[in-house]
Amino acid sequence: SQTIHQWPATLVQPVGSPLSLECTVEGTSNPNLYWYRQAAGRGLQLLFYSVGIGQISSEVPQNLSASRPQDRQFILSSKKLLLSDSGFYLCAWSLGTVTEAFFGQGTRLTVV
Amino acid sequence: AQTVTQSQPEMSVQEAETVTLSCTYDTSESDYYLFWYKQPPSRQMILVIRQEAYKQQNATENRFSVNFQKAAKSFSLKISDSQLGDAAMYFCAFQTNFGNEKLTFGTGTRLTIIP
């Protein structure tokens, strides 16, 4: 069966520090991969999505970046965190529109 | 660009009653999918129901059903016989088919069940 791993579950980082959140999927090949951010009590904002290795579409051109070094690995990064980067980050995968999206457990990021 | 709008930030319903959550979307595509996801306090996203745009018949999953009006670009969720476990954030989502398979969510509706 397919599973998605996202870590860490919680993270507290100082302003100006770098960020790396990792997401991996098991049990499937060539999935679509997504990074979302959810501010407290708010909706899901699509940050990045990828339909294949090396193919990244950016929805939010801020100080975040994403990479897909392997088929089932999706990494969210920042060189210098801002206070406004605090939030709940969710990774998800799907097989195009064949399946619904399956979500990881999320990472709660607090920038202090 | 696709947009998804949920105009009800919060809704409440008496247990065992029926509630309808609204969703509208904007797209120039003709082939797409619509979803309702539920996010309980655990924050795990759970698919509630899925609708394919080319199917005129409204999707139904047990107590959950949708009213899909393609011309009006409307996709509402009806929850019948509301239960305490239905309390959650509900998100409407849109995904195009083939190629650019971006999955876009609305801002969500927080549903409270009143015992």
Contacts between the chains, C-beta under 8 A, distances in Angstrom:
chain1	res1	chain2	res2	distance
A	32	B	101	5.5
A	32	B	103	7.8
A	34	B	103	6.0
A	36	B	105	7.3
A	41	B	110	7.7
A	42	B	107	6.5
A	42	B	108	7.2
A	43	B	6	7.6
A	43	B	91	6.6
A	43	B	105	5.7
A	43	B	106	5.9
A	43	B	107	3.5
A	43	B	108	4.6
A	44	B	91	6.4
A	44	B	105	4.0
A	44	B	108	7.7
A	46	B	102	6.9
A	46	B	103	7.1
A	46	B	104	6.0
A	46	B	105	7.2
A	49	B	101	7.8
A	49	B	102	5.8
A	49	B	103	7.1
A	51	B	99	7.9
A	51	B	101	6.2
A	57	B	100	7.9
A	57	B	102	7.0
A	59	B	102	7.7
A	88	B	43	6.8
A	90	B	45	7.0
A	92	B	45	7.4
A	92	B	103	7.4
A	94	B	95	7.9
A	94	B	101	7.5
A	94	B	103	6.9
A	96	B	97	7.6
A	96	B	98	7.6
A	96	B	101	5.2
A	97	B	33	5.0
A	97	B	95	5.6
A	97	B	96	7.9
A	97	B	97	4.9
A	97	B	98	7.9
A	97	B	101	6.2
A	100	B	35	6.2
A	100	B	47	4.4
A	100	B	50	6.0
A	101	B	35	7.8
A	101	B	45	7.5
A	101	B	47	7.7
A	101	B	93	7.8
A	101	B	103	5.7
A	103	B	44	6.9
A	103	B	45	4.0
A	105	B	43	7.8
A	105	B	44	6.9
A	106	B	43	5.6
